[in-house]
Amino acid sequence: MDTTLLLSISLAAALCGNVVRKIYTNRSEGGARIFVFSSVGCLVAAVVLIAWGGIGKISPFTALLGLLFGAVTAMQTVANMAALSVGPLSYTSVIISCSTLISALSGFFFFGESIGVWEILGILSMLISFLLAHASYEKERKGSVAWLLLCGIAFLATGAIGVMQKLHQSSAFRSELNGFLILAFSVSAFVSGVVAIALRKRMKGKSSGGFDTRGVLLCLSLMLCSGICCAVNNLLNLHLSGVMDSAVFFPIVNGGGLLLTTLAAFLIFRERLTGKQWIGVGFGIASVVLLCVGA
């Protein structure tokens, strides 16, 4: 299938997942519920992938990397959602999207890939976009220590996920990508579920708020949608990371996702964009064009 089409589907799935997570965090009080969302979403993703292509053969290499991938995925999902629960979608997204630098540069340092002039210009343009597209209000720019810490954890975890994707798809076991993801999501669901249960036990007897029947159905629907989007996005990204250079694939995926999330924050969640932010969006679009020219 055409690479451009696969990238488009991946970006759409990522955008849908971001919007769903923000809606959920706006309705919940965080804590155990974030881990519940992560656990159910990852479980749904694993089931979707099993139905999509089955588990297939899993080598020791895939198993070990899948276990690590799953643990890091759980960390990334929870940190991302926790950051969204206390900070704006737009400003949180830009910090996490900067993790593309970790993934892109890994191709140069670890996988013997070269970086040309167009790619360098594209990455520089993306950096300018990151600095401008999310210049926020004074209150948001200061942020809280907890929010910055959560964003930092999500940033590192997202970068590590990208590196592990490339590592697996550059190995002799690249055909085991479905089993790799199913194992990873199963581990992530288990880890998040255990933490959720532990937190619920600690809060036993304390009021943690509640949803009415309608609210429960909505939250379950959001978890289901998140899991499906996560499965599609990760499967396509894992495949694309093996057939595209890191300096091209990761900036496009993260940069394109950033631009779409910025628009969603503006149109859906009514987060205002300043003049600097719109200029940043322009630099982001330019960066994608430069990276495509260099591909």
N, C-alpha and C positions, 0 to 999 in steps of 0.2 A: 504494500500500500504506500501511496505517496507520503514522503516525510512531512511535507507541509500540512497535509490533512491530519496526520497523527499528532503533530504539534498543536494544531488548532483544537482538536478534541481534548488533548491533555490540558491545555490552558483553560478551556471551558469547564472541565471537571474541577480544576484547581480553584477557579473563581467561585463555582457553586459551593464547594466545600468551605471556602473562607466565609462566604455570606451566611451559610448555615451555622457555622461555629459562632459567628458574631451574634446571630439571632438567639442562639441558645444561651450564650453567656449573658445576654441582656435580660433573659428571663430567669436565670438561676442565680443562686447566691454563692456559687463557687464551691470550694471544699470537695467533699466526696462526690458531688454531682459531676464535677469535671472529669474525675477518674471513671465514673460510671459511663459518661458519654464516650470517653476514649475507649473503654473496654468494649462496649456494645458496638461502636463504630468499627473497631478493628475486627471484631468477630464477624460482623456483616461482610466486611471486605474479604475476609478469608473464605467465607461461604460463597461469595460471588466468584472468586477466583477458582474455587473447586468446581463450581458449576460451569465456569468458562472453559477450563482446559484440564481439569484434574490435577492431582498432585504430581504424578510422574516420578521419575527417579530423583533421589536426593543423595548426592555424594557427601562424604565427611566435610569437604571444603564448604559446600553450600550450606550444610547443616550448621557448622560453626559460625559462618558469616551471617547466616539467617538469624541465629540466636542473638548475636550482637546487634544486628540491624533492628530486630524486634524491640530490644531493650531501649535502644536509642530513639526509635520511633515513638515509643510510649513517652519517653522524656520530652521529645519535641512537641508532641501533640498536647500534653498536659501543660507544658510551659507556655506554648502558644496561646492556648485557651485561657490560662490564668492571666497572661498579659492582656488579652483582649477584654477580660472582665474588669480590669482597672484602668485601661488606656484606650485611646482611639484606634480604630481599625487601620486608618491610613498611616499614622506615625509608627504603630507597632509593625505593620507590614514592611515598611522601608528598612527598619533595623534588621529584621529577619531576612529580608531579601538580599541584604549585603553579603550573606553567606555564599552567594554565587562566586565571590572572589576566592573562597576556600576551594570550592569545587573546580572552578575554571583553572586556577593555577596548579591544581594537582595534576592536570594533564601535562603541563610543562615539566614539573619537577619529578613526577613518578611514572608517567606513561610515555615519555619520549616524544610528546607532541610539540610541534613548533607553533609559535605565535607570530603572525604576520602583522604588517602595519595596520591593515583594516581592523583586525581583532583588537590591537592595542588602542586604536582610536575609539573603537566601540566600547571597550571596557572603561576608558577614561570618560567617555560621554555618559556611560551608565553611572559612574561615580558622581558626576555633576548632577545627574538626574536624582540620585539618592539624596544629595545635599539640598536640592532646591524643591523637588516635588512634594516634600513633606515638611517644609518649613512651617511650623505650627504656631499657634497662639503662645504667648509668653508662659501661660500656666502649663500647657502641654509640653513646651520645650524644656522646662525645668524637670517635670516628671517626678516620680517618687523613686526612692531607692529600690523598693520591692519591684516596681514595674520595670526599671532598668535591668535589675538582676534577672527577672524572668525573660526579658527580651534577649539578654546576653546568653542565657542557657539555650533558648530556642535557636539563636543565631549559630552557636557552636554545634548543636545537634543537627540542624539542617545541613550545615556544611559537611559534617561527618556522614550523613545519609547519602549525600551526593558522591562523596569519595567511595563509599562502599558499593554504591550502584555501579560506578565505573569499574571498580576492582573486580566485581563479579562478572560483569559483561565483557571484561578484557581477558577473562580466564578461559580455560578449556571447558568450563562447566556452564557456559553462558546459556545453553539450551535448557537449563534447569530453572529458568527465571520464574516460572509459575510456582514450582515447589518452594523456591527460595522465598517468594513473597507470602505464600500461604503459611509457611513456618514462621516467618517474621511477624505477620499479623496475629497469629495464634499466640505467640510469645507476648506480644504487646498487649493483647486482650487479657491474658492471664495476669501479667504484672499489674496492669491498671486495675483489674478486678480485685486482686489481693489488697492493693493499697486502698481501694474504695471501701472494702469490707472492714479493714482496720480502722479507717477514719470514722466509719459509721458506728463502730463499737465504742470508739473514744467519745463520740458525741451522743451516746445512748442516754436518753433522759433529758437531753437538751433540745430545744426547739431549733429546727433548721429550716423552717418555712415549709411550704408545700404547694403542690399544684392541684388544681381541680381536675376532674376527669378529662375535660377538654384540654387542659394544659398538659396532662400526661400523654394524651394521644398526639398532641403536637410535638412534644419532646421526643417521643418514640419515632415519629415520622422524620424529625430532624436527624436523629441517630442513624436511621435507615438510609436516608439520603446521603449523609456524610460518609457512611461505609461504602456505598456504591461509588461515589465520586472518588474516594480514596483508592479503591481497587483499580478503577480505570486509569486514574492519574499515575499511580505508581507503576502499573504494568507497562503503560506506554513509555513512561520516563525511563524505566529500566531498559527497555528495548532500545530507545533512542540514544541513551547514554553510551551504548555499545557500537552504534553506527555513525555517530557524529563526534567531532572533536569537542573536548571539554570546554575550550575557550569560546565555542560557538553555541553549543547546546545549553549549558547552564545559564549563561547570561540571557539568552532568549527566553528560556522557561521562567527564570526568576524575574527578569525585566518585564516580559510581557504580562506575567501574572501580577506584577506590581502596578502596571498601568491600568489593568482591568480592575484591580482591587481599589485603586484610587477613584476610578469612575463610580464604582459601586458604593464606596463610602460617601461620595458626593450625591449620587442619585437616590440611593436607598436609605442611607442612614443620615443624610442631610449634614454631613461634615463639610464645612466651607473650605474652598480652595482659595489661597491668596494668589496674587500675581506671580510671585516667585514659584509657587507650586505649579502653576500652569506652564511656566517656562521650563520647569523641571520635567513635566510630562513631555514637552517637545524634545528635550534632550534624550529622554527615554526612548521615544520613537526613533530618533536619529540613531541611537546606539543599536537598536534592533536592525535597522537598515544597513548600518556599517558591518555588523557581524554577519548578516546574510550575504553581503557582497564578498566578504572574505571567506565564506564557506566553500 
